[in-house]
Amino acid sequence: MVKIPEGKIYHVPEDMEEALEEIEEDIDISPRHMGERVRKSDYYMELGGPKWFGSIYMIMEVCENEDEVRDNVIEIIGPDVDEVEEGASFPIGMQFKLWGSEIEPDYDEFFTRALADSLENMEGLMCVNTKSTWWMRIAKRVADDFTLRKMCQATIALTKSAYPIVERMEARLVIGAPEVGGPELIQQILEDEIKEKWERSDSRRLGLEDDDVDNFYSCTLCQGFAPNHVCILTPERMPFCGIISYRGAQIGMEIDPHGYIDIIPKGEIRKKAEGQYHGINDYMYEKSNRTIKYLNLYSAIKYPMTS
């Protein structure tokens, strides 16, 4: 087992409203920031991304025992934003853990999406991809006030406030700077701990096919910045973000029935080979602001998924 250096420990206030008020002047959080892109010339600090592929992980882990989670604890191993020079770029390992008496292990996917939502709503923070391709950039214009510690505090407070079934939550960030072990440290943690957890999580969602179910699901979360965009989730078809599966959509409906996930009867099949259904066509037309009339689930050329 890899020896991980000791990091800086921070404690989030027990009251989640107080936790958000403590940082509200430093981090603006709003859906209007979703989808923000920070260009190379505009970033103060970069974490992950193509430069560091092979030395990145991002994981939301649902723990079965409450003593596995240090509630309201943030641990940062390596430098924070206010401890590096402009233009710094490092590999990153980002791990959040949560526990709740009503939370099942396969809820991890739903809370991964919730984690991404929280991060993407922060001004000046670019978040792209997931898992081993995670990529963040912090813009110069917010770097005087923005820190990773505040980012994690906001994420914990937002998650607990939105989903009371989350009773305990913690964050651990490993910034792969040379003084803590560089990309080699991230690679060791990835091999010794993280990949096995990813495989176990993925295995819970395998085996189901589109013909086995009567309903599909939709996700309209990205309409915050792409108004006509709709993803259809099926057992065999992931959305473009790659962060929620068919089972994850089912869980999303259970936890938040009035959120951005909808259940859709797929209706009679129109073209089997292409994966076109009457029910899906009708739904897409309405939810895409009457711009998409047909959808072929299994084609990237003719009537493909919106993007």
C-alpha positions, 0 to 999 in steps of 0.5 A: 500500500502506498504511503500518502504524505500527511496533508493540511486538515480543515473542518467545515462548520457543522451548520451548512448555512454557516459553511456557505455564508463563510465563503459566499464573498469569495466564491460566487455559486450560480447555474449561470457559470455552468459550462464555463471554459477557462483558456490557457492564457486565462488560467492561474492554476491547472489541475489534471487535463491532457498534460497529466493523463495517467496521473489523474483520478476523480471519485465519489465513494459511497461508504457502507460504514459511517466510521469510514468517513471523517465528517466535514473534514477536508484534507489537502495534500500538496499546494493550494491556489494561494501557494503556487505561482501563476500558470502552475499545472499539476496532476490531481487526485480528488476523492470525496466520501459520503455515508448515509443510513439510507444510501446504497453503494450504487448511489455513487453515480448520482452523487458524482453528478451532484458533485460535478454540478456543484463544481460547475456552478462556481465562478471562474472554475472550469471542470471537464470530464471525469474519472481518469481524465478529470480537468480543472482550471482556476481563472486568474480573475478569481484566484485572489479569493478562490482556494481548493479548501473553499471549493471543497467546503462549498461542495460539502455544504451544497451536497448536504443541503440539497440531499439530507440523506447524506449524513457524513461527507469528507474530501481529500485532494492530492495535488501532485506537486514535486514536494509531495511525490509528483505524478508518481504519487497519484499513479500509485494511489490510482493503481493501489486503491482507485481503479479497483473501486471504479471497477466495482462501481462499474460492475453494478451497472453491467448486463442490462440491455435496451430490449430488457426495459420498457422505459428510458430516461432523459437528462436535460441538465446541460440546457443551462448552457445548451438550450436544445440539448437533451440526452436519452439514457438507455441501458446501452447508451450513456450520455455525452458527459459519461457521468450517469448511467441508466441505473444512475438515472433510476436512482436520480428519479428516486432521490429527486423526482422533480429534478432534471431526469425524466422517465420516458416510455419508449413507445413503439419501435420505428426503426429497430436497427437504428434504435428509433422509437416513436415515444422518444421522437415525441419527447425529443421534439418537445424537450428540444424546443421543437428543433429535434424531430427524430433520434437514432440511438445507435447512429452517430451520423443520421439523427444522432444524439444532440450535442 
